[in-house]
Amino acid sequence: MSARPTATYQLAWFKSSYSGANTTECVECAYLPHIALIRDSKHSGGPTLSVKPQAWMRFIGSVRHASQEGA
């Protein structure tokens, strides 16, 4: 039985460029090879939502589209 090496990743959390100086209503994201992580920026030690990157990109795209239609 051989041991498989486990990959360790350094999470690079970031906020949207649209968050600006507003610190009360932000989410942070971090990307790994096969998952997107989302968390509340005010509670960095709290729960984290994990989704497939494709699903997160579709969500972001639909929010962008909706905001452009409403503008």
VENMO-V403784 format. One record per residue. N is the residue number from 0. SS is DSSP state (H for helix, E for strand, - for the rest). BURIAL is # if it has 24 or more other C-alpha atoms within 12 Angstrom, else .. D_LAST is the distance of its C-alpha to the last C-alpha in Angstrom with 1 decimal. Layout:
n: [N N]
ss: [SS SS]
burial: [BURIAL BURIAL]
d_last: [D_LAST D_LAST]
This chain:
n: [0 1 2 3 4 5 6 7 8 9 10 11 12 13 14 15 16 17 18 19 20 21 22 23 24 25 26 27 28 29 30 31 32 33 34 35 36 37 38 39 40 41 42 43 44 45 46 47 48 49 50 51 52 53 54 55 56 57 58 59 60 61 62 63 64 65 66 67 68 69 70]
ss: [- - - - - - - - - - - - - E E - H H H - - - - - - - E E E E E E - - E E E E E E - - - - - - - E E E E - H H H H H H H H H H H H H H H H H H -]
burial: [. . . . . . . . . . . . . . # . . . . . . . . . . . # # # # # . . . . # # # # . # . . . . . . . . . . . . . . . . . . . . . . . . . . . . . .]
d_last: [59.9 57.7 55.0 51.6 49.9 46.7 43.7 42.3 38.9 37.5 34.1 31.6 28.9 25.6 22.4 18.9 18.2 15.0 17.5 18.7 21.3 20.1 23.2 22.8 20.2 20.7 22.2 24.4 25.3 28.5 29.4 32.9 34.1 33.5 31.3 28.2 28.7 26.1 27.1 26.0 26.3 28.1 30.7 31.6 34.9 33.4 32.5 30.9 29.0 30.1 28.5 29.0 27.0 25.8 24.5 22.6 21.1 20.0 18.4 16.5 15.5 14.3 12.2 10.6 10.1 8.7 6.2 5.2 5.6 3.8 0.0]
